[in-house]
Amino acid sequence: MFNETLANLESENLLPIIHSPLGQEVSIGEHYGRIATDVAAAQAKDGTVSQELREWRVNLITNYTIQEGAFKDFSIGGAARWQDDIAIGYPTIVEDNGAILPVISSPYFGPDEMNIDVWFSYRRKLNDNMDWKIQLNVRNAFGDDDYIPVLANPDGRVASFRNPNPQEFFLTNTVSF
């Protein structure tokens, strides 16, 4: 749209017309020249990935309940969450017209992530209409506890981090009827 509007202004010889945006007297051509850099930078980001958006994720969950013996009605389970590496920034180049553009073919990557949860539970029938269950969950029992890079400067140095998910323990009692 920008390029088509610019071509129309050129074909009608409207670029030399003076106008006063924000009180400054500039030609329409000068005004379009100033915003051309912003438009070029925005166009250069086509095809880049959004921050914190990973290409691949895998979630696995399992649970096993012991059916007989001394540990009957005890359960153990776990969940694993894996996320692919993440593009956190791009090097930049300066075009002849002064536009600073990202080099989308050479992204800087942050690490992939893996977190594992575990839980242990016991279920017991209280009467014909009620069941009781107690469960201990350990969220992020295993996993990386380093800060997670989310943004890199054009020179590749990490500019911003986020905190890792904390390790948490939950003990729950549930009565079902």
N, C-alpha and C positions, 0 to 999 in steps of 0.2 A: 504494500500500500504506500509506504514511504517513497519507494523508487518511482512508482507510477505517478504519485502526486508531484514529485520533483520534475519528472519528464513533462507533465502537463504544464507546470509553471514555466519551464524552459521553452516549450513550444509556443506558448502565448506571450513570451517575453515579459513575464511578470517578476522575474527575480530581481531586477534593479529597483523595484518600487520600495520606497522607504516607509517603514512603519515603526511604531514606538512601543514595543513590548517592555513593560516594567520601566517606562520612562526613558529608555535608551533608543536613540534613532539609529536603526540599522536597516539594511536592505533585507528583503525576504530571502535573497540568496545567501547573505551572511548568516541569517538566522537558521536556515536549513543546513548550512555548512557546520554550524555549532552542534546541532542535534544529530548530524550524520554519524559522528563518532559514537554516540550512545546507541544509535540504531545498529551500527556495524558490530558493536560489542554484544548487543542482545542477539543479533543473528548468529554470531560466532558461537553462542552457547547452545544453539540447536544441536541436539545429539548428545549433550552432556547429561550426566546423571544428577538427580536431585540429592542433596545432602541427606545422609542417613538412610538412603535407599540401597538395599543390597540386592544383587541379582538372584542369589540362591539362598533359600532357607530350608531347613529340615527339622521337623519336630517328631520325636518318637516317644511313645508312652507305653508302659507295660505295668501289669499288676498280677500278682499270683496269690491266691488264697489256699492255704493248706486245708485239705479236706478231711484228714484223719490223723490219728496219733496224738501225742502229747501237745502238739502245737496247733491242733485243730482250731479253725476259725481265726488264726492269725494270718495277716497279709503283709506282703512287702511289695513295693512298687517303685517305679522310677520314671523320670522323664528326661530326655536330652534335647537341648535346643542348640542347633548349629546355624550360624549365619556366615555367609561368604564375606570375603574382604570387601572393603568399601572405598570408593573414590572420594577423597577428601579435598581435592584441589587440583589445579592445573598450572603448569608453567605458562608464562605469557610472552608474547612478542609484541613489538611496537611496529605498526604498519607505517608506511611512508606518510600517510595523512595524519599521523599522530594517534590513531586508534590503538588502544591496548586490548589485545585479543588473547583469549585462552587457547592453548595448544591442546585440543581435545583428544588427540591421538596419543598423548603421553600423560595420563592422569597420575597423580600421587595416590597411593593406596594406604589405607589403614589396615590393621590386622583383621583376620576372621575371628569369630567369637564362638565359644562352646561353653554351655552351662548345663549342669546336671542337678536334678532334684531327686530326693529319695523320700519315701514315707513308709511308715510301719503302722499297722492298725490291728485292732482286735474287735470282733463283733460277737455279740451274745444276745440271744433271745431272752427278753425279760418275762414275757408271757405270750399268750396266743396273738395279741394285737400289737405288741411293742418290741422293737429291737433297739439295742444300745450299741454304739460304736465309739471307740476312742481311737484317735489317730494322731501321730506325731509326723509333721511334715518338716523337712529341711530343704528350704529353697536355696539354690546355688550352693549345694553341699560341696560340689567340685566345680571349679571353673577359675577363670582368670580374674584377679581382683585389681589389676592395673587400671589406671585411667585410660579411657577410650578416646583416641584422636577422632575429631569430627570435622576439622577444617585445617587446611594447610595454606601457608603463604605461597606466592608464586615462586619463591626460591626453594620450596620443599619443606621448610621448617614448619612444625606443627604450631598452629595459631590458637587452637581451641580444643579442649578436652571435655568429656562428660564423665561423671562418676560412674563406676561400674555398679551393677545391681548388688545390693548388700546380701550377705548370708543371713537368712532369717529362719527362726524356729517357730512353729505353730503347733500347739496342742489343742485339739478340738474334741468335744464330746457331743454326740448326736443321738437323739432319741427319735426313732421313726415309728409312726403308728398309722 
